């Protein structure tokens, strides 16, 4: 869900509100969403993305490291849900 929101939904939101995202990096997109108060912090999303990358690139022989990453991600599920709720609320009031 986190990956889909970041790769698909975040850029789509900016396109819907008329932003030209062709030359925007992912960091630029996050910063714009933070300015619009759609996300609470670009840094928070980047940290979550790093955790997801750790989990997806770990090998099964490193079980403890993988479990630690999954636990970190689990602790942030409520943040992902709040971001999704914020997106819905923003679109209801601005589109």
MIMISE-879757 format. One record per atom (N, C-alpha, C, O): x, y, z; residue in one letter. Coordinates in steps of 0.02 Angstrom, whole numbers, padded with zeros to 5 digits, always signed. Example, Ala and Ser with C-alpha at 12.3 -4.5 7.8 and 13.67 -1.06 7.14 Angstrom:
<nodes>
+00660-00284+00390A+00615-00225+00390A+00660-00165+00390A+00712-00166+00423A+00642-00112+00354S+00684-00053+00357S+00645+00002+00394S+00670+00057+00402S
</nodes>
This chain:
<nodes>
+00041-00060+00000X+00000+00000+00000X+00044+00063+00000X+00030+00110-00037X+00095+00063+00041X+00140+00121+00045X+00171+00136-00022X+00175+00194-00043X+00194+00085-00056X+00226+00093-00121X+00177+00119-00173X+00194+00163-00213X+00116+00093-00172X+00065+00116-00220X+00046+00188-00209X+00038+00226-00256X+00039+00207-00146X+00023+00277-00131X+00079+00322-00155X+00066+00373-00188X+00140+00304-00140X+00197+00346-00158X+00209+00351-00233X+00222+00405-00259X+00206+00295-00267X+00223+00295-00338X+00165+00316-00383X+00176+00346-00436X+00104+00301-00362X+00048+00314-00407X+00003+00371-00383X-00013+00417-00421X-00018+00367-00320X-00068+00414-00296X-00040+00484-00285X-00072+00533-00303X+00020+00490-00256X+00049+00556-00244X+00056+00596-00309X+00033+00653-00312X+00087+00567-00361X+00092+00606-00423X+00023+00621-00453X+00012+00676-00480X-00023+00574-00449X-00090+00584-00477X-00126+00642-00443X-00160+00681-00476X-00119+00648-00378X-00151+00703-00342X-00126+00770-00369X-00166+00815-00382X-00061+00776-00378X-00033+00839-00403X-00056+00853-00474X-00069+00911-00492X-00061+00802-00515X-00086+00811-00583X-00159+00834-00581X-00177+00880-00619X-00199+00804-00539X-00270+00823-00533X-00278+00896-00514X-00324+00929-00539X-00235+00921-00471X-00241+00991-00450X-00204+01039-00495X-00198+01099-00480X-00179+01013-00552X-00150+01056-00603X-00075+01068-00598X-00049+01112-00632X-00040+01029-00559X+00033+01037-00554X+00067+01001-00612X+00046+00948-00634X+00120+01031-00636X+00162+00999-00687X+00217+00961-00650X+00261+00991-00620X+00214+00895-00653X+00261+00854-00615X+00316+00824-00658X+00356+00784-00633X+00318+00842-00721X+00366+00811-00767X+00438+00816-00743X+00476+00768-00749X+00457+00872-00716X+00527+00882-00693X+00535+00875-00618X+00588+00891-00591X+00483+00850-00584X+00486+00843-00511X+00518+00776-00491X+00501+00724-00518X+00564+00780-00444X+00590+00718-00414X+00539+00694-00362X+00491+00729-00346X+00549+00634-00337X+00504+00608-00285X+00506+00653-00224X+00455+00664-00191X+00565+00679-00207X+00572+00725-00150X+00532+00789-00162X+00501+00815-00115X+00534+00814-00223X+00495+00874-00240X+00420+00861-00230X+00383+00903-00205X+00398+00802-00252X+00328+00784-00245X+00309+00781-00171X+00257+00807-00151X+00351+00749-00131X+00337+00746-00059X+00335+00815-00027X+00291+00829+00013X+00382+00857-00046X+00384+00925-00018X+00321+00965-00037X+00294+01002+00004X+00299+00957-00099X+00238+00991-00121X+00177+00966-00082X+00135+01006-00061X+00173+00900-00072X+00117+00872-00034X+00119+00895+00039X+00067+00905+00070X+00178+00904+00066X+00185+00930+00134X+00161+01003+00137X+00126+01021+00184X+00179+01043+00088X+00156+01113+00086X+00080+01117+00081X+00049+01163+00108X+00051+01070+00045X-00022+01068+00038X-00057+01036+00099X-00118+01034+00102X-00016+01013+00146X-00040+00980+00208X-00077+00915+00194X-00122+00895+00232X-00057+00882+00140X-00084+00816+00126X-00046+00763+00165X-00075+00714+00189X+00019+00774+00173X+00059+00732+00218X+00088+00776+00272X+00098+00836+00261X+00102+00746+00329X+00127+00786+00386X+00202+00801+00380X+00225+00851+00406X+00238+00758+00347X+00310+00770+00341X+00341+00728+00286X+00332+00667+00284X+00377+00761+00241X+00410+00725+00187X+00462+00677+00216X+00470+00622+00190X+00494+00697+00269X+00544+00654+00301X+00515+00590+00328X+00546+00537+00325X+00454+00594+00356X+00420+00534+00382X+00408+00484+00326X+00419+00424+00335X+00386+00509+00269X+00372+00464+00213X+00436+00433+00187X+00438+00375+00168X+00490+00473+00185X+00554+00447+00162X+00580+00392+00208X+00607+00342+00184X+00572+00401+00273X+00593+00349+00321X+00553+00285+00310X+00581+00230+00311X+00489+00292+00299X+00446+00234+00286X+00467+00199+00222X+00467+00137+00218X+00484+00238+00173X+00508+00210+00109X+00573+00171+00118X+00583+00119+00088X+00618+00198+00160X+00681+00163+00175X+00668+00096+00210X+00700+00046+00194X+00621+00096+00257X+00604+00033+00291X+00577-00018+00241X+00596-00076+00242X+00533+00005+00197X+00505-00040+00146X+00561-00067+00101X+00561-00126+00083X+00608-00024+00082X+00663-00047+00040X+00706-00099+00076X+00728-00148+00046X+00718-00089+00141X+00756-00137+00180X+00721-00205+00179X+00753-00257+00169X+00657-00205+00191X+00619-00267+00193X+00620-00302+00125X+00630-00363+00122X+00609-00265+00073X+00604-00296+00007X+00670-00320-00021X+00672-00360-00068X+00726-00295+00007X+00791-00315-00019X+00830-00363+00027X+00887-00380+00012X+00799-00383+00081X+00833-00429+00127X+00827-00501+00103X+00779-00520+00069X+00877-00540+00120X+00877-00610+00102X+00850-00651+00160X+00856-00631+00218X+00822-00708+00144X+00790-00750+00195X+00839-00774+00249X+00817-00792+00303X+00903-00775+00235X+00953-00796+00284X+00961-00745+00340X+00989-00761+00393X+00939-00685+00329X+00945-00631+00379X+00877-00621+00413X+00849-00566+00412X+00852-00673+00443X+00785-00674+00471X+00775-00620+00524X+00724-00585+00523X+00821-00613+00571X+00813-00564+00624X+00808-00493+00596X+00767-00453+00620X+00848-00478+00547X+00847-00411+00517X+00781-00399+00481X+00752-00345+00484X+00757-00451+00447X+00694-00446+00411X+00636-00437+00460X+00592-00395+00448X+00635-00475+00514X+00582-00469+00564X+00583-00399+00595X+00531-00369+00607X+00642-00373+00609X+00648-00306+00636X+00619-00254+00588X+00584-00208+00610X+00633-00261+00524X+00606-00215+00474X+00530-00219+00469X+00496-00168+00464X+00504-00280+00472X+00431-00289+00469X+00399-00257+00531X+00346-00225+00525X+00429-00266+00588X+00403-00235+00649X+00404-00159+00645X+00356-00126+00666X+00457-00130+00618X+00461-00058+00609X+00405-00034+00563X+00372+00016+00576X+00396-00071+00509X+00344-00053+00461X+00275-00056+00493X+00233-00012+00484X+00263-00110+00531X+00199-00119+00565X+00184-00060+00611X+00126-00038+00616X+00235-00035+00645X+00225+00022+00690X+00202+00085+00653X+00177+00132+00684X+00212+00086+00588X+00194+00145+00548X+00130+00136+00507X+00113+00180+00467X+00096+00081+00515X+00035+00069+00477X-00017+00123+00490X-00051+00146+00444X-00024+00145+00552X-00073+00198+00567X-00055+00263+00531X-00100+00300+00512X+00009+00276+00521X+00030+00335+00484X+00008+00329+00411X-00017+00378+00382X+00018+00271+00381X-00003+00260+00312X-00078+00270+00305X-00101+00302+00257X-00116+00244+00351X-00189+00252+00350X-00208+00325+00358X-00254+00348+00325X-00173+00361+00401X-00189+00432+00411X-00172+00473+00348X-00208+00520+00331X-00118+00455+00314X-00102+00488+00251X-00157+00475+00199X-00179+00522+00165X-00179+00414+00194X-00232+00397+00147X-00296+00435+00163X-00330+00460+00118X-00313+00439+00227X-00372+00477+00248X-00363+00551+00232X-00411+00584+00210X-00304+00577+00242X-00290+00647+00225X-00297+00660+00150X-00321+00713+00130X-00276+00613+00110X-00283+00619+00038X-00357+00623+00019X-00378+00666-00020X-00397+00578+00046X-00469+00577+00031X-00501+00643+00052X-00541+00672+00015X-00483+00667+00111X-00512+00729+00136X-00491+00789+00093X-00533+00831+00077X-00429+00791+00073X-00404+00846+00031X-00442+00846-00036X-00464+00899-00059X-00448+00788-00066X-00482+00785-00130X-00556+00802-00125X-00584+00832-00171X-00588+00785-00070X-00659+00803-00060X-00668+00879-00058X-00716+00905-00085X-00621+00913-00027X-00629+00985-00017X-00596+01028-00071X-00612+01087-00077X-00551+00999-00111X-00515+01040-00160X-00526+01020-00233X-00501+01054-00279X-00562+00967-00244X-00572+00946-00314X-00646+00944-00330X-00665+00927-00386X
</nodes>
